[in-house]
C-alpha cells in the first residue's frame, strides 16, 4: 500500500502533534511513544507492530548525537523500507517457481 503524504486530516494531525509535544515537554515518554505510534498508523497505515517499532527507532534517533532530522529520516526510512520489502515478499510468495 502506498501512502500519499499530501492527503491527511489536518485537524486530527494537529491535535496529535500538540499532544505529542505536550508529552515531550511533560517528560512522559510512554505517552509520547503511544501517540507517535497512533500517528504512524493513522497517517502511514502501518500495522500496530510496525508503528511501535518505528516509534521506538525515532525516539532512539532523537537522542542520538548528530543531525536530528537526518537521524529521524533514517529511522523512518528503515521502517518503511522493511514494510515495503515485507509486502513484496508476501506478494511473490504465492507465485510458483
C-alpha positions, 0 to 999 in steps of 0.5 A: 500500500502506498501512502500519499503524504499530501492527503491527511486530516489536518485537524486530527494531525494537529491535535496529535502533534500538540499532544505529542509535544505536550508529552515531550515537554511533560517528560512522559515518554510512554505517552509520547511513544503511544501517540507517535505510534497512533500517528504512524498508523493513522497517517502511514497505515502501518500495522500496530507492530510496525508503528511501535517499532518505528516509534521506538527507532525515532525516539532512539534517533532523537537522542542520538548525537548528530543531525536530528532530522537526518537521524529521524529520516533514517529511522523512518526510512528503515521502517518503511523500507522493511514494510515495503520489502515485507509486502513484496515478499508476501506478494511473490510468495504465492507465485510458483517457481 
